[in-house]
Amino acid sequence: MAQHIHPTDTIEGTVERIVFHNPSNGWTVLRLSSGEGVQINTVVGHFQRLTPGERLRFTGQWTVDPRHGRQFSADTCLPLTPDTLAGLEKFLGSGLVPGVGPVMAKRIVKQFGEHALEMIETTPNRLAEVEGIGPKRVDAIRKAIIAKKDIQDVMVFLESAGISPAFANRIHRRYGNDAIRRVSENPFQLAVDIPGIGFSSADRIAAHLGIAADSAHRAAAGVRHTLEALAKEGHVYAVQDRLIDRAQMLLNIDRSGLIRALEHLVSMGAVRREGTGDAAAIYLPRLHRAEATGAAMLIRLLDTDARPLPLNHDDAVRIAEQETKLVFAPEQRSAFAALNDAKLTVLTGGPGTGKTTLLRGLVAFLESARFSVSLAAPTGRAAKRMAQATGRDAQTLHRLLEFSPVTARFERNASNPLDADVAIVDEVSMVDIELFCALLEALRPTARLLAVGDPDQLPSVGPGSVLADLLTLGRTASPKLRVVALSEIFRQARKSLIITGAHDVLAGREPRTGDKGTTADLFMVEREDPQACVDVIKALVAQRIPQRFGLDPIEDIQVLCPMHKGVLGATNINQVLQDLLNPEQMPGTAVGPFRVGDKVMQVRNNYDLEVFNGDIGKATGVDGDLEWIEVTFPERTVRYPKSELGELTLAYACSIHKSQGSEYPAVIIPLHTQHFVMLERNLLYTALTRGKQLVVLVGTKRAVRIAVQNKRQTERASGLVNRVRRKGSGTLPDSTDAANPNCIP
């Protein structure tokens, strides 16, 4: 990794050569000369297209790259007028203007000297004085020079407003030469239009430009940002009074101004409102559309008769038992009756209750009845587990619904439904309202849906509480929506302390752990000092677990942390384990913070590359110039340029939230009072149930006790239940919305 020598510095000079330029993100490597007889320096950074011969001033830091040596990593770039005749010749002859090469550039500079650029801008017709330049070429040269100057003016303005070159490039690509006007008038629009610029960044830019703190643009942007923040916390909508209160805390401006801003947003369609007064529900348009359309599709599903199953209950159970070579318990048998009678069946159950075995039997029965079945789960790892459990193909919901990166829509929708008679979706606790909407739209009205999940797991990362809402509806909504809840722990499962411990946690009891040296699968190592906990984790990962259980320290052992920050947070433990398990071997094997051999995780959905949030892979290679790193995932190998490394993080440790839908041979869970704000019952339960063979808690009994006793779980604002109960009266989308598959993930 590159080492910083100085915290900040400034250099200027003439561009000799562009070594590399990525037009999609502006990442550039160039050679810069400070004058004759002076060593040429390498400069790297995000810039608009630069031209050899340009004179530029950069600010940034000197770094030492392990492979390429000393180079200047630039944060800003400002254009200067070429100050030598040779520089002017290089600039004009660099290919900036088609048909003007080095020879013609030399003639222009010879004719007009150091004032060549000024003359082209002010009196371009004089170019006809140069041999070989006709009227068409005069016009082409003039347009090229003016366009270059326009770009320079925009970049100077944006950087003077405190915008980094990387974001300045994105802004110029979006707005073109209109960037100065648009940013000056409303810098908060950047948070909507430019990926990577959030409200906080736009607010800093606005302050830099002298925008008043109580401006209408700031108030509207702050209200919308607050609504987005609440969506990230899982809420589908916000109650108006609470929304205004929270926005006021963020912006520190008068409440009346925020109410006016909200009214403006409603009138513009930037937010949707249902109800009146302080109790009104305020939605982001995409979430309103998803919830209303999802409710309409759910009502349609429940109100439409399905093709009847040809076998009676006893025959169905017999076929399933033949498939699994087991005898089902009464709870499990009830699932067959539910599936026969209902259009939507919700199957729930914790570890050891036979949910996986029952699922395999249900699929076998449906196939024997010649029903087409589609199996899916929210993540790749969950889909893989589902395939292993059933012995059938399973895929992610995005693959099942045929998400198109080009259109950012699902190809399977109301006008192009799935062929399946029955769709079975596992890990429904992870499904948010937008993905659920997309699934319901893609089902034929006559299809059946079997939703499988554990309501005691952590809720979905995205907004909504789909599984909880379905369970609520199952009690009151319709005989066509049935709930089968498995609760009996089977005798074989009762031998596992992981399983019994997870159920203990749900019951508000501290889990029983095994003694050292026993064959138990759940242990606790008590340490008070956080650093001592880290030392224990290092020993467990590198020595004790691999030696005793024969597990690979990178592939088979996963550290699950309640949070990212702190000594026992995922960020620090990742760094510690990287240095322990994959130390830097030699120059040329690392790009940014990642080394060949690292365990890494994708942290956001990338539909173009077909890798998704939570996917884990291994860094397997780098290019010769260390401009990209190659990561191998279970299904594909992907190359990440330096500019896209933000999509990856080290994955020796990850948050418990990120582990949803996954299982690992061995799990280590640091649990300490350092994590106090995150210690909740469902968090510990989720972490425990991720381990297949072994779980080790490292920390304090007090932290375990706090987590077990803390049953609080923030109730999410969701209107799905009420919409379905009301049969959608007055709240369903209009016909255009309902027919349009707009549920974008």
Secondary structure, DSSP 8 states (H G I E B T S, - for coil): --EES-S-EEEEEEEEEEEEE-TTT-EEEEEEE-STTS--EEEEEE-S---TT-EEEEEEEEEEETTTEEEEEEEEEEEE---SHHHHHHHHTSSSSTT--HHHHHHHHHHHGGGHHHHHHH-GGGGGGSTT--HHHHHHHHHHHHHHHHHHHHHHHHHHTT--HHHHHHHHHHHGGGHHHHHHH-GGGHHHHSTT--HHHHHHHHHHTT--TT-HHHHHHHHHHHHHHHHHTT-SEEEHHHHHHHHHHHH---HHHHHHHHHHHHHHTSSEEESSGGG-EEE-HHHHHHHHHHHHHHHHHHHS-----SS-HHHHHHHHHHHHTS---HHHHHHHHHHHH-SEEEEEE-TTSSHHHHHHHHHHHHHHTT--EEEEESSHHHHHHHHHHHTS--EEHHHHTTEETTTTEESSBTTB----SEEEES-GGG--HHHHHHHHHHS-TT-EEEEEE-TTS---SSS--HHHHHHHHHHHT-TTEEEEEE----TTGGG-HHHHHHHHHHTT-------TTS--SEEEEE-SSHHHHHHHHHHIIIIIHHHHH---TTTTEEEEES-SSSTTSHHHHHHHHHHHHS---STTSEETTEETT-EEEE-S-BTTTTB-TT-EEEEEEE-TTSSEEEEE-SS-EEEEEGGGGGGEEE-SEEETGGGTT--EEEEEEEE-GGGGGG--HHHHHHHHTTEEEEEEEEE-HHHHHHHHH----------HHHHHHTTTTTTS--HHHHHS-----
